Amino acid sequence: MSGHSKWSTIKRKKGEKDGARAKVFTKISREIIVAIKEGGGDPNNNAKLATLIQKAKSNNIPNDNIDRLIKKAVGGGEKNDYENCVYEGYGPNGVAVIVDCLTDNRNRTAGEIRHYFDKFGGNMGTSGCVSFMFSLKGIIVLDNEEGTIDEDKAMEDILEAGGDDFSFEDGCVEITTDPKEVENVANALRDMGYTVVSAEAEQVPSTYTTLTDEDQIKKMGLLLETLEDNDDVQNVWHNWDMD
């Protein structure tokens, strides 16, 4: 079946960079805090929280750190009130970029994101200026590092769980589904014994832009790195063909 391997490669590269900078815990922490405020601190009754705990473990965050964060958030010790903000813009040569943030200061974050676009040869646009080039899809990634998942059995299980499509990638299985059902499908797959590495609603580009100018390539890379290095930024989606 068809998948989104190009998109997956981009996201995996992003994840590796975030982990290398030790930023991943800060980012996941904010997601966990928001998830607990919205759905409570019991992962058995909060599918989003369960997914985030697994995401934290997949990024080698110690269980003690996760437990302390959850207890603090449940006990009301976390005073920051984060809100979701989405910014859209263009990188060099019109590369479409969507920046998803969780911030406790909207004005600060907007100013910083605008500055990054300007600094690296792009510009921040208005809401909707590039999102029409993306489709919101539920993306679930299953761990298959050992290559033990049988494709025929996986197809049966994925369809039974409510997945729409899947593809076997390098060390993982990537599943697409309705973004509103991503947590339910992920939970069903966990119950079947699969290890869910991530399960999120993601912006998948419909077309890609290629950069050939070395200066543009350098600036686009720096734009992405700088955005991802900002603690307020949770996800950066773009349609740059990095292959």
C-alpha positions in Angstrom: 0.0 0.0 0.0 1.1 3.6 -0.5 2.5 5.6 2.3 4.2 8.9 3.0 7.8 7.7 3.1 9.2 11.0 1.9 7.4 12.8 4.7 8.4 10.1 7.2 12.1 10.6 6.4 11.8 14.3 6.9 10.1 13.8 10.3 12.6 11.2 11.4 15.5 13.5 10.6 13.8 16.2 12.6 13.4 13.9 15.5 17.0 12.9 15.5 18.1 16.6 15.5 15.7 17.5 18.4 17.0 14.6 20.4 20.6 15.6 19.8 20.0 19.0 21.2 18.3 17.6 24.3 15.2 19.7 23.5 12.8 16.8 23.1 11.9 16.5 26.8 10.9 20.2 27.0 8.7 19.8 24.0 7.0 16.6 25.1 6.6 18.0 28.6 4.5 20.8 27.3 2.3 18.3 25.3 1.9 16.1 28.4 0.9 19.1 30.6 -1.7 20.1 28.0 -3.0 16.6 27.7 -3.4 16.2 31.4 -5.3 19.5 31.7 -7.6 18.4 28.9 -8.1 14.7 29.8 -6.7 13.9 33.3 -3.6 12.2 34.5 -4.6 8.5 34.1 -3.1 7.2 30.8 -5.7 4.3 30.9 -8.4 6.9 30.5 -6.4 9.5 28.5 -5.3 8.1 25.1 -3.3 11.2 24.3 -1.4 11.0 27.5 -0.7 7.3 26.9 0.7 8.1 23.5 2.9 10.9 24.8 4.3 8.7 27.6 5.3 6.2 24.9 6.7 9.0 22.8 8.8 10.1 25.8 10.1 6.6 26.4 11.0 6.2 22.7 13.2 9.3 23.0 15.0 7.7 26.0 13.5 10.0 28.6 13.8 8.3 32.1 10.7 7.0 33.6 11.4 9.0 36.8 11.3 12.2 34.8 8.0 11.3 33.2 6.5 10.3 36.5 7.6 13.5 38.2 6.2 15.6 35.4 2.8 13.8 35.5 2.5 14.1 39.3 3.4 17.8 39.1 0.8 18.5 36.4 -1.9 16.4 38.2 -1.2 18.1 41.5 -1.5 21.6 40.1 2.2 22.4 40.5 2.6 23.3 36.8 1.5 26.9 36.7 2.2 27.7 33.0 -0.8 27.9 30.8 0.1 26.9 27.3 -1.9 27.6 24.2 -1.6 26.3 20.7 -0.5 28.7 18.0 0.1 27.9 14.3 2.2 30.1 12.0 2.6 29.8 8.3 5.1 31.1 5.9 7.6 30.6 3.1 11.2 29.6 3.1 13.7 30.3 0.3 12.3 29.7 -3.2 8.7 29.5 -1.8 9.2 26.4 0.3 5.9 26.1 2.3 6.4 25.9 6.1 3.9 25.4 8.9 5.1 25.9 12.5 3.0 24.4 15.3 3.7 25.9 18.8 2.7 25.6 22.4 3.4 28.8 24.2 2.7 30.8 27.3 3.4 34.1 25.6 1.8 34.4 22.1 3.4 37.8 21.4 6.9 36.6 22.2 6.5 33.5 20.1 5.1 35.3 17.1 7.9 37.8 17.1 10.5 35.1 17.3 9.0 33.0 14.5 8.7 36.1 12.2 12.3 37.0 12.9 13.5 33.5 11.9 11.7 33.6 8.6 13.1 37.0 7.8 16.7 36.1 8.9 16.9 33.1 6.6 15.4 34.4 3.4 11.8 33.7 3.9 8.7 35.5 5.2 5.9 34.7 7.6 2.5 34.9 6.0 -1.1 35.0 7.1 -3.1 32.1 8.3 -4.0 29.8 5.4 -1.3 31.0 3.1 0.3 27.6 2.8 -1.9 25.2 4.7 -4.0 24.5 1.5 -0.9 22.6 0.2 -1.1 20.2 3.1 -3.6 17.6 4.3 -4.2 16.8 8.0 -3.7 13.1 8.5 -3.4 10.8 11.4 0.1 9.2 11.3 0.9 6.2 13.5 4.4 4.7 13.5 4.9 1.2 14.8 8.4 -0.1 15.9 9.7 -2.7 13.6 13.5 -2.4 14.2 13.8 -6.2 14.5 11.8 -6.8 11.3 9.5 -9.2 13.1 6.1 -7.7 12.0 4.4 -9.9 9.4 2.9 -7.8 6.6 -0.2 -9.9 6.0 -1.0 -10.1 9.7 -0.2 -6.4 10.1 -2.7 -5.5 7.3 -5.5 -7.5 9.0 -4.7 -5.9 12.4 -4.4 -2.4 11.1 -7.7 -2.5 9.2 -9.4 -4.1 12.2 -8.0 -1.3 14.4 -9.4 1.4 12.0 -6.4 2.3 10.0 -6.8 3.4 6.4 -3.5 2.7 4.8 0.0 1.5 5.8 3.6 1.1 4.4 6.6 -0.8 5.7 9.5 1.7 6.1 13.1 1.3 7.4 12.6 -0.1 10.9 9.0 0.9 11.2 5.5 0.6 9.9 3.7 3.9 9.0 0.0 4.0 9.2 -2.4 6.7 8.0 -5.8 7.2 9.4 -8.5 9.8 10.2 -6.8 12.4 12.3 -9.7 12.4 14.7 -9.3 8.7 15.3 -5.5 8.5 15.6 -5.5 7.9 19.4 -8.2 5.3 19.2 -6.4 3.4 16.4 -3.1 3.6 18.2 -4.7 2.2 21.4 -6.2 -0.7 19.5 -2.8 -1.5 18.0 -1.2 -1.4 21.5 -3.8 -3.8 22.8 -2.8 -6.1 19.9 0.8 -6.1 21.1 2.4 -3.6 18.8 4.8 -0.9 20.0 3.5 2.5 19.0 6.4 4.9 18.5 4.3 7.9 17.7 0.6 8.7 17.0 -0.2 12.3 15.9 -2.3 14.3 13.6 0.3 15.6 11.1 0.3 18.0 8.1 1.4 16.0 5.1 2.3 18.0 1.9 0.6 17.3 -1.4 3.5 18.6 -3.4 7.2 19.2 -2.8 9.6 22.0 -3.7 13.2 21.3 -4.7 16.1 23.6 -4.0 19.2 23.6 -6.2 20.9 26.9 -5.2 23.5 26.2 -2.5 22.7 29.4 -0.6 19.0 28.6 -0.6 19.7 25.1 0.7 21.9 26.5 3.4 19.3 29.1 4.5 16.5 26.6 4.5 18.4 24.2 6.6 19.3 26.9 9.1 15.6 28.1 9.2 14.4 24.6 10.1 17.2 24.1 12.7 16.5 27.4 14.3 12.7 26.8 14.4 13.1 23.4 15.9 15.6 24.7 18.5 12.9 27.0 19.9 11.3 25.6 23.0 7.9 26.9 22.0 7.9 25.0 18.6 6.4 21.6 18.8 6.4 20.6 15.1 7.7 22.1 11.8 6.1 20.8 8.6 7.4 21.8 5.2 7.4 20.6 1.6 11.1 20.8 0.9 12.3 17.8 -1.0 15.4 17.0 1.0 16.4 13.9 -1.0 
